[in-house]
Amino acid sequence: MTFTVFPSVDISEGRSVRVLQGRFGSESVYSDDPVRVATGLARAGARWLHIVDLDGALNGVPANRELVLEVVRRASCPVQAGGGVKDTEDVVEMLAAGANRAVLGTAALEDRAALAKACARFGERVAVSLDARRSDGEVEWKVGGGVPLMEAMRIFEEAGASCFIFTDVGNDGTMKGPSLDDLERVTAATDLPVVASGGIGSLEDIKAIARLNRIGVSGAVVGRAFYEHKFSVGQANVAADEAAAGKSEPPLVEP
Protein backbone atom coordinates (compact mmCIF):
# COMPACT_ATOMS: atom_id res chain seq x y z
CA MET A 1 0.00 0.00 0.00
CA THR A 2 1.38 3.39 -0.96
CA PHE A 3 1.36 6.35 1.42
CA THR A 4 0.28 9.81 0.27
CA VAL A 5 0.59 13.27 1.79
CA PHE A 6 -2.51 15.33 0.94
CA PRO A 7 -2.03 19.10 1.18
CA SER A 8 -5.40 20.51 2.22
CA VAL A 9 -7.22 23.60 0.95
CA ASP A 10 -10.28 24.47 3.03
CA ILE A 11 -12.61 27.07 1.52
CA SER A 12 -15.00 29.28 3.46
CA GLU A 13 -16.77 32.34 2.08
CA GLY A 14 -14.56 32.16 -0.99
CA ARG A 15 -11.30 32.26 0.96
CA SER A 16 -8.59 29.74 1.86
CA VAL A 17 -8.83 29.22 5.62
CA ARG A 18 -7.98 26.85 8.45
CA VAL A 19 -10.22 26.31 11.47
CA LEU A 20 -9.19 25.29 14.96
CA GLN A 21 -10.62 22.06 16.36
CA GLY A 22 -13.50 22.13 13.92
CA ARG A 23 -14.95 25.32 15.44
CA PHE A 24 -16.48 27.56 12.80
CA GLY A 25 -15.76 31.16 13.67
CA SER A 26 -12.15 30.29 14.55
CA GLU A 27 -10.94 30.63 10.96
CA SER A 28 -7.46 31.85 10.12
CA VAL A 29 -7.58 33.34 6.62
CA TYR A 30 -4.55 32.57 4.47
CA SER A 31 -5.65 33.76 1.04
CA ASP A 32 -8.54 35.32 -0.84
CA ASP A 33 -7.66 33.09 -3.81
CA PRO A 34 -7.97 29.40 -2.86
CA VAL A 35 -7.54 28.33 -6.49
CA ARG A 36 -4.14 29.97 -6.56
CA VAL A 37 -3.24 28.31 -3.25
CA ALA A 38 -4.23 24.90 -4.58
CA THR A 39 -2.42 25.20 -7.88
CA GLY A 40 0.64 26.48 -6.02
CA LEU A 41 0.66 23.39 -3.80
CA ALA A 42 0.38 21.22 -6.88
CA ARG A 43 3.32 22.98 -8.51
CA ALA A 44 5.29 22.54 -5.27
CA GLY A 45 5.08 18.78 -5.69
CA ALA A 46 1.76 17.66 -4.20
CA ARG A 47 0.86 14.19 -5.40
CA TRP A 48 -2.78 14.69 -4.40
CA LEU A 49 -4.82 17.63 -3.09
CA HIS A 50 -7.57 17.51 -0.48
CA ILE A 51 -10.17 20.24 -1.14
CA VAL A 52 -13.08 21.00 1.20
CA ASP A 53 -16.03 23.38 0.98
CA LEU A 54 -16.21 24.11 4.73
CA ASP A 55 -19.48 26.01 4.49
CA GLY A 56 -20.98 23.07 2.62
CA ALA A 57 -19.73 20.71 5.30
CA LEU A 58 -21.33 22.87 8.00
CA ASN A 59 -24.70 23.43 6.35
CA GLY A 60 -25.01 20.36 4.13
CA VAL A 61 -25.55 22.65 1.14
CA PRO A 62 -22.69 23.51 -1.26
CA ALA A 63 -21.61 27.11 -0.83
CA ASN A 64 -18.21 27.20 -2.55
CA ARG A 65 -18.79 24.46 -5.09
CA GLU A 66 -17.70 26.52 -8.09
CA LEU A 67 -14.34 27.29 -6.47
CA VAL A 68 -13.89 23.63 -5.57
CA LEU A 69 -14.65 22.60 -9.13
CA GLU A 70 -12.27 25.26 -10.46
CA VAL A 71 -9.49 23.74 -8.35
CA VAL A 72 -10.37 20.32 -9.70
CA ARG A 73 -10.22 21.57 -13.26
CA ARG A 74 -6.94 23.44 -12.91
CA ALA A 75 -4.85 21.29 -10.57
CA SER A 76 -1.98 19.41 -12.16
CA CYS A 77 -2.29 16.49 -9.74
CA PRO A 78 -5.17 14.24 -8.62
CA VAL A 79 -7.76 15.84 -6.33
CA GLN A 80 -10.15 14.50 -3.72
CA ALA A 81 -12.93 16.98 -3.03
CA GLY A 82 -15.71 17.24 -0.47
CA GLY A 83 -17.87 19.48 1.66
CA GLY A 84 -21.62 19.17 1.22
CA VAL A 85 -21.23 15.96 -0.80
CA LYS A 86 -24.01 13.63 0.30
CA ASP A 87 -25.63 11.88 -2.68
CA THR A 88 -25.07 10.51 -6.17
CA GLU A 89 -25.80 13.85 -7.81
CA ASP A 90 -23.06 15.57 -5.79
CA VAL A 91 -20.61 12.76 -6.49
CA VAL A 92 -21.35 12.89 -10.22
CA GLU A 93 -20.77 16.65 -10.27
CA MET A 94 -17.39 16.30 -8.57
CA LEU A 95 -16.19 13.44 -10.72
CA ALA A 96 -17.51 14.93 -13.96
CA ALA A 97 -15.46 18.07 -13.27
CA GLY A 98 -12.35 15.92 -13.06
CA ALA A 99 -12.02 15.03 -9.37
CA ASN A 100 -10.34 11.68 -8.89
CA ARG A 101 -12.24 11.06 -5.67
CA ALA A 102 -15.36 12.52 -4.10
CA VAL A 103 -15.44 12.76 -0.31
CA LEU A 104 -18.81 12.05 1.27
CA GLY A 105 -19.63 13.70 4.56
CA THR A 106 -21.43 11.91 7.35
CA ALA A 107 -24.61 13.74 6.33
CA ALA A 108 -24.82 11.03 3.65
CA LEU A 109 -26.13 8.70 6.38
CA GLU A 110 -29.38 10.66 6.43
CA ASP A 111 -30.33 8.93 3.17
CA ARG A 112 -28.99 5.39 3.26
CA ALA A 113 -30.49 4.50 -0.12
CA ALA A 114 -28.72 7.41 -1.83
CA LEU A 115 -25.49 6.47 -0.03
CA ALA A 116 -25.67 2.88 -1.26
CA LYS A 117 -26.44 4.06 -4.79
CA ALA A 118 -23.48 6.45 -4.87
CA CYS A 119 -21.06 3.85 -3.53
CA ALA A 120 -22.35 1.10 -5.79
CA ARG A 121 -21.81 3.28 -8.83
CA PHE A 122 -18.51 4.94 -7.89
CA GLY A 123 -17.19 2.90 -4.95
CA GLU A 124 -13.49 3.08 -5.79
CA ARG A 125 -13.78 6.83 -6.22
CA VAL A 126 -15.77 7.54 -3.05
CA ALA A 127 -14.07 8.32 0.25
CA VAL A 128 -15.76 9.15 3.54
CA SER A 129 -14.77 11.92 5.93
CA LEU A 130 -15.19 10.99 9.60
CA ASP A 131 -14.70 13.84 12.08
CA ALA A 132 -14.48 12.45 15.61
CA ARG A 133 -13.54 13.57 19.10
CA ARG A 134 -11.49 11.39 21.42
CA SER A 135 -13.63 12.34 24.42
CA ASP A 136 -16.51 10.06 23.51
CA GLY A 137 -15.35 8.23 20.38
CA GLU A 138 -18.39 9.35 18.45
CA VAL A 139 -18.69 11.02 15.08
CA GLU A 140 -19.05 14.76 15.48
CA TRP A 141 -21.77 15.50 12.98
CA LYS A 142 -21.66 18.56 10.76
CA VAL A 143 -25.39 18.11 10.28
CA GLY A 144 -27.54 16.08 12.64
CA GLY A 145 -25.82 14.09 15.38
CA GLY A 146 -25.26 11.14 17.58
CA VAL A 147 -24.05 8.15 15.54
CA PRO A 148 -21.10 6.31 17.15
CA LEU A 149 -17.91 6.29 15.12
CA MET A 150 -17.65 2.52 14.72
CA GLU A 151 -21.28 2.22 13.66
CA ALA A 152 -20.82 4.91 11.03
CA MET A 153 -17.72 3.16 9.72
CA ARG A 154 -19.58 -0.13 9.44
CA ILE A 155 -22.43 1.46 7.49
CA PHE A 156 -20.11 3.19 5.03
CA GLU A 157 -17.96 0.11 4.59
CA GLU A 158 -20.99 -2.06 3.86
CA ALA A 159 -22.23 0.56 1.40
CA GLY A 160 -19.01 0.21 -0.60
CA ALA A 161 -16.88 3.29 0.18
CA SER A 162 -13.22 2.98 -0.79
CA CYS A 163 -11.48 4.61 2.20
CA PHE A 164 -11.92 6.71 5.33
CA ILE A 165 -10.45 10.12 6.14
CA PHE A 166 -10.28 10.19 9.92
CA THR A 167 -9.96 13.60 11.56
CA ASP A 168 -9.19 13.94 15.23
CA VAL A 169 -11.19 17.14 15.73
CA GLY A 170 -9.67 17.86 19.12
CA ASN A 171 -6.23 18.12 17.50
CA ASP A 172 -7.28 19.62 14.19
CA GLY A 173 -5.49 22.87 13.43
CA THR A 174 -3.38 22.76 16.61
CA MET A 175 -0.17 21.35 15.06
CA LYS A 176 0.41 19.60 18.41
CA GLY A 177 0.71 16.16 16.88
CA PRO A 178 -1.74 13.44 15.80
CA SER A 179 -3.49 11.00 18.10
CA LEU A 180 -1.70 7.83 17.02
CA ASP A 181 -3.59 5.62 19.48
CA ASP A 182 -6.96 6.67 18.08
CA LEU A 183 -5.65 6.32 14.54
CA GLU A 184 -4.55 2.76 15.25
CA ARG A 185 -7.91 1.99 16.87
CA VAL A 186 -9.84 3.26 13.86
CA THR A 187 -7.59 1.45 11.39
CA ALA A 188 -7.94 -1.82 13.29
CA ALA A 189 -11.74 -1.56 13.02
CA THR A 190 -11.88 -1.63 9.21
CA ASP A 191 -10.43 -3.38 6.19
CA LEU A 192 -10.47 -0.11 4.26
CA PRO A 193 -7.46 2.22 4.00
CA VAL A 194 -7.49 5.11 6.46
CA VAL A 195 -6.13 8.61 5.81
CA ALA A 196 -5.16 10.52 8.95
CA SER A 197 -6.01 14.17 9.51
CA GLY A 198 -5.61 16.57 12.41
CA GLY A 199 -2.73 17.87 14.50
CA ILE A 200 0.18 17.42 12.09
CA GLY A 201 2.78 20.09 12.76
CA SER A 202 6.17 18.56 12.00
CA LEU A 203 7.99 16.12 9.76
CA GLU A 204 8.23 13.80 12.75
CA ASP A 205 4.42 13.73 12.91
CA ILE A 206 4.28 12.73 9.26
CA LYS A 207 6.90 10.02 9.82
CA ALA A 208 4.98 8.65 12.81
CA ILE A 209 1.80 8.35 10.75
CA ALA A 210 3.61 6.93 7.71
CA ARG A 211 5.08 4.15 9.87
CA LEU A 212 1.49 2.96 10.35
CA ASN A 213 1.26 2.27 6.63
CA ARG A 214 1.90 -1.38 7.49
CA ILE A 215 -1.43 -1.59 9.36
CA GLY A 216 -3.54 0.20 6.76
CA VAL A 217 -2.90 3.93 7.12
CA SER A 218 -2.61 5.13 3.53
CA GLY A 219 -2.02 8.84 3.91
CA ALA A 220 -2.06 12.07 5.89
CA VAL A 221 -3.93 15.32 5.28
CA VAL A 222 -1.76 18.34 6.10
CA GLY A 223 -3.05 21.90 6.23
CA ARG A 224 -1.90 24.60 8.63
CA ALA A 225 1.68 23.30 8.84
CA PHE A 226 2.19 24.06 5.16
CA TYR A 227 0.67 27.53 5.48
CA GLU A 228 2.80 28.28 8.54
CA HIS A 229 5.90 27.12 6.61
CA LYS A 230 6.84 24.39 9.08
CA PHE A 231 8.11 22.33 6.13
CA SER A 232 7.66 22.12 2.39
CA VAL A 233 5.56 19.76 0.29
CA GLY A 234 8.73 18.16 -1.01
CA GLN A 235 10.11 17.61 2.47
CA ALA A 236 6.82 16.06 3.57
CA ASN A 237 6.83 13.67 0.62
CA VAL A 238 10.41 12.54 1.29
CA ALA A 239 9.78 12.05 5.01
CA ALA A 240 6.62 10.04 4.34
CA ASP A 241 8.25 7.88 1.68
CA GLU A 242 11.21 7.02 3.88
CA ALA A 243 9.10 6.23 6.94
CA ALA A 244 6.53 4.16 5.04
CA ALA A 245 9.37 2.15 3.49
CA GLY A 246 10.93 1.55 6.90
CA LYS A 247 14.00 3.63 6.15
CA SER A 248 13.38 6.06 8.98
CA GLU A 249 12.89 4.42 12.35
CA PRO A 250 12.35 6.05 15.76
CA PRO A 251 15.59 6.57 17.74
CA LEU A 252 16.54 3.71 20.04
CA VAL A 253 16.06 4.39 23.72
CA GLU A 254 18.85 3.29 25.99
CA PRO A 255 17.71 0.82 28.68
Residue, then its C-alpha position, 0 to 999 in steps of 0.5 A: m500500500t502506498f502512502t500519500v501526503f494530501p495538502s489541504v485547501d479548506i474554503s469558506e466564504g470564498r477564501s482559503v482558511r484553516v479552522l481550529q478544532g472544527r470550530f467555525g468562527s475560529e478561521s485563520v484566513y490565508s488567502d482570498d484566492p484558494v484556487r491559486v493556493a491549490t495550484g501552487l501546492a500542486r506545482a510545489g510537488a503535491r501528489w494529491l490535493h484535499i479540497v473542502d467546501l467548509d461552508g458546505a460541510l457545515n450546512g449540508v448545502p454547497a456554498n463554494r462548489e464553483l471554487v472547488l470545481e475550479v481547483v479540480r479543473r486546474a490542478s496538475c495532480p489528482v484531487q479529492a474533493g468534499g464538503g456538502v457531498k451527500d448523494t449521487e448527484d453531488v458525487v457525479e458533479m465532482l467526478a464529472a469536473g475531473a475530481n479523482r475522488a469525491v469525499l462524502g460527509t457523514a450527512a450522507l447517512e441521512d439517506r442510506a439509499a442514496l449512499a448505497k447508490a453512490c457507492a455502488r456506482f462509484g465505490e473506488r472513487v468515493a471516500v468518507s470523511l469521519d470527524a471524531r472527538r477522542s472524548d466520547g469516540e463518536v462522530e461529530w456530525k456537521v449536520g444532525g448528530g449522535v451516531p457512534l464512530m464505529e457504527a458509522m464506519r460499518i455502514f459506510e464500509e458495507a455501502g461500498a466506500s473505498c477509504f476513510i479520512f479520519t480527523d481527530v477534531g480535538n487536535d485539528g489545526t493545533m499542530k500539536g501532533p496526531s493522536l496515534d492511538d486513536l488512529e490505530r484503533v480506527t484502522a484496526a476496526t476496518d479493512l479499508p485504507v485510512v487517511a489521517s487528519g488533524g494535529i500534524g505540525s512537523l515532519e516527525d508527525i508525518k513520519a509517525i503516521a507513515r510508519l502505520n502504513r503497514i497496518g492500513v494507514s494510507g495517507a495524511v492530510v496536512g493543512r496549517a503546517f504548510y501555510e505556517h511554513k513548518f516544512s515544504v511539500g517536497q520535504a513532507n513527501v520525502a519524510a513520508d516515503e522514507a518512513a513508510a518504506g521503513k528507512s526512517e525508524p524512531p531513535l533507540v532508547e537506551p535501557 
